[in-house]
Amino acid sequence: MKVLALRAVDATESRVPLTPDSVRKLVTLGLTVQVPSGLGECCGWCDENFTEAGAAISTDDAIGDADVVLGIAPPNPDTFQAMKAGALYVGFLDPVMNPARVKAIMEAGLSAVAMEFIPRSTFAQKMDALSSQASLAGYAAVLLAANALPQILPMMMTPAGTLKPARVLVIGVGVAGLQAIATAKRLGARVDAFDTRPEVAEQVRSLGAKFVEVDLGETGATREGYAKALSDEQKAAQQAAMAALVAQSDVVITTAQVFGRRAPQIVTDAMIATMRPGSVVVDGAVDSGGNVEGIVVGETVQRHGVTVIGVPHLARRVPVHASEMYAANLVNLLSHIWAPETEALSLDTDDVTMEACLIIQEGTLRNELIRAGQEASP
């Protein structure tokens, strides 16, 4: 079974799908691994590190001979056309929002695992790439904010007087939000957090932060672990509560997302105008549309004296650990579906994990959420 790692076509993508250590584990499973020359340069891994681990340096025609192609950022449609029919592509695909990409995979007669669709279950958590990358994104968001803030985060007692801790507000308490809370607390900030799911309150308090309770009526989470979309009335109540919290915060970090949909707009321009000059807002949901009104992907701007940061793909700011975690997710997934006794992949859709993440099987779309998006697109 031939496995090929892809170099991302996106020049801003600093992560890689395989590391020398993960190559070693795949080779131990009995898989043949190829990587393109220079794959790990962004992370400090040279070709020799990969070949010593058991990989071969791929040739130009390797993709057409591979049984499994591993990527991270979604590739160009040409990549799918170059793969042989029946091969398996594994990586982030953003399939709900990109029907054309799904169509290209289907037309090529491929199977595809979308890493976004790995279920958030106890068994599958070792394969859950969304969570592994979100955790690093939450960490990176706090460091971005700390670097932009013209004051320190912790309280400091000096002979010249006592410096009060900065106030940090985290909106959205998923994996990224929890890591943002933990990082801000470790840096000494006073942290408040808000989420529409009251069941996360205990997690917030366990990290030493204050959970802000707002009565929104009935809320909850999707089966993927994301907050459910709010009604118009709930959004109005939420924004009223957020306005007061944002005004008193030195740093606001947003991470609120709804699976398969545009991120909800939570922080308005009017809210930003109430913040003290020098304050910082980091939109951690900018990749899926953003939580901040008027946010632009890739731009850091000054609005009403406040620094508003729209840096996308925050996990890319720590590519070594992001690559190590993602590669571990892929190794665990391949270990789950590789059957060494038959030297073949077991794409068993009766398996709960595969039923969720195998979105296309030999050119046939299997996922109803994606199908609905395909039917709705022009």
HUFENPE-V599686 format. One record per helix or strand. SS is the DSSP state (~ for helix, > for strand). FROM is the first residue (numbers start at 1). LEN is the number of residues. If there is no record, write none. Layout:
BEGIN
SS;FROM;LEN / SS;FROM;LEN
END
This chain:
BEGIN
>;2;4 / ~;20;9 / >;32;4 / ~;41;3 / ~;47;7 / >;56;2 / ~;62;3 / >;68;3 / ~;77;6 / >;88;4 / ~;99;9 / >;111;4 / ~;115;3 / ~;123;5 / ~;129;20 / >;156;3 / >;161;3 / >;167;5 / ~;175;12 / >;190;5 / ~;198;9 / >;210;2 / >;221;1 / >;227;1 / ~;232;16 / >;251;4 / >;267;1 / ~;269;5 / >;280;4 / ~;286;3 / >;292;1 / >;300;4 / >;306;4 / ~;314;24 / >;338;2 / >;344;2 / ~;352;6 / >;358;4 / >;364;2 / ~;368;9
END
